[in-house]
Amino acid sequence: MKFRLWTLAISFTLLAVFLSSCNSKPAAEGVKLQGAGASFPAPLYTKWFKAYTASHPDVQVDYQSVGSGSGKKSVIDHTVDFGASDAAMEPEEIARVQGGAQLLPMTAGAIVIAYNLDGVDTGLKLSRKAYSGIFLGKIKRWSDPAIASTNPGVKLPDLPINVVVRADSSGTSYVFSKHLSTINPDFAKAIGTNTMPNWLVGTKSKGNEGVTASLKTTPGSIGYVEYGYANSQKLTTAALENKAGKYVAASTASGQAALASVTLPENLIAWASDPPAADAYPIVTYTWMIFYRKYPDAKKLAAVQDLLKYCLTDGQKDAEALGYIPLPANVSTKDLAAVQSIT
């Protein structure tokens, strides 16, 4: 009798262990998505990914803010699950991605010109001639007529202009130099559009942090940074002359006006390099996430598609508070349709 009871106890124990192993989820069932790329949208992406992971604990999203160039290279090399770039991808770069790539504009933002000029805390207006000339190295002093003529009543000191530019490969530099090349033929010829332009003037500083530090510590300085970053660091920024001849400050409304002038083609890559609307801020861009056309891992594919649906719907509500421009409804719709092409 004792033997039968002992045998029965062992049987129940083995059954309990078997059932427990069937009901528990091994760690391997979790999904980890590794992304890398643009620093411009990183604060917004970080907020999205934390919020998504909080409601989907089985999915971990790790994003490294390493710059647009590195983001594109990582996708080409297949070392990440997705990339991100303010400079999108050229057709020849997409052709190098094994299996193909799908780019999706995820948010948009403005690039502002910030400055440190004693006694001129607000209201500085810079014409197209003035700000393109400054970064071309042709306008060298704050008292130059090109600046003074658009700022009557403002006491501009007769000081040298200390230009600050990015030292690293940057999507921000790409968008900024693309705009300057569009509005100034001399700039296009001498410097052109590049993620790392060969600037003819300026102190080079790495990243938004470096540019901001240089601006704050160098009287008479001027540089370019993202709107959201400038706001968070309380930098003083200029109103810029747009294509319609109006002086416009960066804001959500002026950014949306710029984007409204752009029609996205089938590949979802387009630029608002010089928007024509009277109320448009002149330097606005989309920024893209880059995905593979095919994900062999079914769980990873499902996680990618679900994450994207969140970012393109509820996630857009976080954009404005962080200094970004929420996607127009027609763009979100095109993005969501394109998500289905990722298989």
C-alpha positions in Angstrom: 0.0 0.0 0.0 2.8 2.4 1.0 4.5 1.6 -2.3 1.4 2.4 -4.3 1.0 5.7 -2.4 4.6 6.6 -3.0 4.3 5.8 -6.8 1.1 7.9 -7.0 2.8 10.9 -5.3 5.7 10.7 -7.7 3.3 10.6 -10.7 1.4 13.7 -9.5 4.7 15.5 -8.9 5.8 14.7 -12.5 2.4 15.8 -13.8 2.6 19.1 -12.0 6.0 19.8 -13.3 4.9 19.0 -16.9 1.8 21.2 -16.7 3.9 24.0 -15.2 6.3 23.8 -18.0 3.5 24.0 -20.5 1.8 27.0 -19.0 5.0 29.1 -18.4 6.5 31.2 -21.1 10.2 30.9 -21.6 12.3 34.0 -22.0 13.0 33.2 -25.6 9.4 34.0 -26.5 10.0 37.7 -25.8 10.9 40.0 -28.7 13.7 42.5 -28.8 13.9 45.1 -31.5 17.2 46.9 -32.0 17.2 50.3 -33.7 19.8 52.9 -34.5 20.1 56.2 -36.3 19.0 59.9 -36.3 19.5 62.0 -33.1 17.0 64.6 -34.3 13.9 62.5 -33.4 15.5 60.5 -30.6 13.6 62.2 -27.7 10.3 61.4 -29.4 11.3 57.9 -30.3 12.5 57.2 -26.8 9.1 58.3 -25.4 7.2 56.1 -27.9 9.3 53.0 -27.2 9.1 53.4 -23.4 5.3 53.8 -23.6 4.9 50.9 -26.0 7.1 48.6 -23.9 5.1 49.5 -20.7 1.9 48.2 -22.3 3.7 45.3 -24.2 6.2 43.9 -21.6 7.0 41.0 -24.0 8.5 43.5 -26.5 11.7 45.4 -25.8 12.8 48.2 -28.1 16.3 49.5 -27.8 17.2 52.6 -29.9 20.7 54.1 -30.2 21.0 57.7 -31.2 24.1 57.5 -33.3 23.3 59.8 -36.3 21.6 59.4 -39.6 24.6 58.1 -41.5 25.2 55.3 -39.0 21.5 54.5 -39.0 21.5 54.0 -42.8 24.8 52.0 -42.7 23.4 49.7 -39.9 20.4 48.8 -42.1 22.6 48.2 -45.1 24.8 45.9 -43.0 21.8 44.2 -41.4 23.1 44.8 -37.9 19.8 46.3 -36.6 16.1 45.6 -36.9 15.3 49.1 -38.1 17.2 52.3 -38.7 16.3 56.0 -38.7 17.6 59.0 -40.8 16.8 62.6 -41.4 18.5 62.3 -44.7 16.2 59.4 -45.9 18.1 57.1 -48.2 19.3 57.5 -51.8 18.1 55.0 -54.4 21.5 53.4 -54.6 21.6 53.0 -50.8 18.2 51.3 -50.8 19.5 49.0 -53.6 22.2 47.8 -51.2 19.7 46.6 -48.6 19.3 42.9 -49.1 15.6 42.1 -49.6 14.7 45.8 -49.9 13.9 48.6 -47.5 10.7 50.5 -46.6 11.1 54.1 -45.5 8.3 55.7 -43.4 8.2 59.4 -42.4 7.4 59.2 -38.7 7.4 62.8 -37.6 8.7 66.2 -38.7 10.5 69.1 -37.3 12.1 72.5 -37.9 15.7 73.5 -37.9 16.2 76.9 -36.3 19.1 79.4 -36.3 20.0 80.2 -32.8 22.3 83.1 -31.7 23.9 84.7 -28.6 24.0 88.5 -29.0 24.0 90.7 -26.0 21.0 93.1 -26.0 19.2 91.3 -28.8 17.2 88.7 -26.9 14.1 88.5 -29.2 12.9 89.7 -32.5 15.9 89.3 -34.8 14.9 88.9 -38.4 17.3 87.3 -40.9 16.7 87.6 -44.6 17.5 84.7 -47.0 20.5 86.7 -48.2 21.7 87.3 -44.7 21.5 83.8 -43.2 22.8 82.0 -46.3 25.6 84.6 -46.5 26.5 84.1 -42.9 27.0 80.3 -43.3 28.7 80.9 -46.6 31.2 83.1 -44.8 30.4 86.2 -46.9 28.6 88.2 -44.1 31.1 88.5 -41.2 29.9 91.2 -38.8 26.6 91.7 -37.0 26.5 95.3 -38.2 26.4 94.2 -41.9 23.7 96.1 -43.9 22.2 92.7 -44.9 21.3 92.2 -41.2 20.7 95.8 -40.2 18.3 96.6 -43.0 15.7 94.0 -41.7 16.1 95.0 -38.1 15.4 98.7 -37.8 15.6 100.0 -34.3 17.7 97.1 -33.1 21.1 98.0 -31.8 23.4 95.6 -33.6 27.0 95.6 -32.3 29.9 95.9 -34.6 31.2 92.5 -33.6 32.5 89.5 -35.7 29.9 86.8 -36.2 31.2 83.6 -34.7 29.6 80.8 -36.7 29.1 77.4 -35.1 28.5 74.3 -37.3 28.3 70.6 -36.7 31.5 68.6 -36.7 29.8 65.2 -37.0 27.9 63.5 -39.9 24.4 64.7 -39.3 20.9 64.6 -40.9 20.4 68.1 -39.5 23.3 69.3 -41.5 22.0 67.6 -44.5 18.6 69.3 -44.3 20.1 72.7 -43.4 22.6 72.6 -46.3 20.0 71.3 -48.7 17.8 74.4 -47.8 20.8 76.8 -48.2 21.7 75.2 -51.5 18.1 75.7 -52.7 18.0 79.4 -51.9 21.5 80.4 -52.7 23.3 79.3 -55.9 26.7 80.3 -54.5 26.2 78.1 -51.5 25.1 75.2 -53.8 28.3 75.6 -55.8 30.8 76.2 -53.0 29.4 73.8 -50.3 26.3 71.9 -51.5 24.1 69.4 -49.7 25.8 66.9 -47.4 25.5 65.2 -44.1 29.0 66.6 -43.3 29.4 69.8 -45.4 32.8 71.2 -46.0 32.0 74.5 -44.3 34.1 77.5 -45.3 33.6 79.2 -42.0 32.8 78.3 -38.4 33.8 76.5 -35.2 32.9 72.8 -35.4 31.1 71.3 -32.5 29.8 67.7 -32.1 26.0 67.2 -31.9 23.3 69.4 -30.6 25.0 69.4 -27.2 28.2 70.8 -28.6 26.6 73.4 -30.8 24.5 74.6 -27.8 27.4 74.7 -25.5 29.4 76.8 -28.0 26.4 79.2 -28.5 25.9 79.7 -24.8 29.6 80.4 -24.0 30.5 82.4 -27.1 29.2 86.0 -27.4 28.3 87.0 -30.9 27.8 83.4 -32.0 25.2 81.8 -34.3 24.5 78.2 -35.2 21.8 75.7 -36.3 19.9 73.2 -34.1 16.6 71.4 -34.1 13.6 73.4 -32.9 12.7 71.0 -30.0 16.2 71.0 -28.7 16.5 74.8 -28.9 13.3 75.1 -26.9 14.4 72.7 -24.2 17.7 74.6 -23.9 16.0 78.0 -24.0 18.1 79.2 -26.9 17.2 82.5 -28.6 16.2 82.0 -32.3 15.7 84.2 -35.3 12.6 84.6 -37.5 13.6 83.7 -41.1 12.5 85.1 -44.4 10.6 82.5 -46.4 10.0 82.1 -50.1 7.0 84.4 -49.9 9.1 87.2 -48.4 7.6 86.9 -44.9 9.5 86.6 -41.7 8.3 83.6 -39.8 9.4 82.0 -36.5 9.4 78.2 -36.0 6.2 76.8 -34.5 3.9 73.8 -35.0 1.6 75.9 -37.2 4.3 77.3 -39.4 5.8 73.8 -39.7 2.5 72.3 -40.7 2.1 75.1 -43.3 5.4 74.0 -44.8 4.5 70.4 -44.9 1.2 71.1 -46.5 3.1 72.2 -49.7 4.7 68.7 -50.0 3.0 65.8 -51.8 4.5 62.4 -50.8 5.3 60.1 -53.8 4.9 56.4 -53.7 8.3 55.9 -51.9 7.2 58.3 -49.2 10.4 60.5 -49.6 9.9 64.2 -50.2 11.5 67.4 -49.1 10.1 70.8 -48.1 13.4 72.6 -49.0 11.8 76.0 -49.7 8.0 75.9 -49.1 6.0 78.6 -50.9 3.2 79.3 -48.4 3.2 82.7 -46.8 2.8 81.3 -43.3 5.4 78.5 -43.7 8.6 78.3 -41.8 11.4 77.8 -44.4 13.4 75.0 -42.9 11.2 72.0 -42.1 11.8 68.3 -42.8 10.3 64.9 -42.3 12.4 62.3 -40.6 12.2 58.6 -41.5 12.4 55.2 -39.9 13.8 52.5 -42.2 12.6 48.9 -42.1 13.3 45.8 -44.1 10.8 44.6 -46.6 10.9 41.1 -45.1 11.3 39.8 -41.5 11.9 36.0 -41.5 11.0 35.9 -37.7 7.2 36.0 -37.5 7.2 37.3 -33.9 9.5 40.1 -34.8 7.4 41.0 -37.8 4.2 41.2 -35.7 6.0 43.4 -33.1 7.3 45.7 -35.8 3.9 46.2 -37.4 2.1 46.7 -34.1 4.8 49.2 -32.8 4.4 51.2 -36.0 0.6 51.3 -35.7 1.0 52.7 -32.2 3.6 55.3 -33.3 1.5 56.5 -36.2 -1.7 56.8 -34.2 -1.6 57.4 -30.5 2.1 58.2 -30.5 1.6 61.3 -32.7 -0.1 63.0 -29.7 3.3 63.3 -28.0 5.0 65.1 -30.9 4.1 68.7 -30.3 4.9 68.8 -26.6 8.5 67.7 -27.5 8.9 70.3 -30.3 8.0 68.1 -33.2 5.3 68.5 -35.9 2.6 65.8 -35.8 2.1 64.1 -39.1 -0.7 65.4 -41.3 -3.6 62.9 -41.4 -3.0 62.0 -45.1 0.6 61.1 -44.4 -0.3 58.9 -41.4 -2.8 57.1 -43.7 -0.1 56.5 -46.4 2.3 55.2 -43.7 -0.2 52.8 -42.3 -0.9 51.4 -45.7 2.8 51.0 -46.3 3.2 49.1 -43.0 1.3 46.3 -44.7 4.0 46.0 -47.3 6.4 44.9 -44.6 6.1 41.1 -44.5 
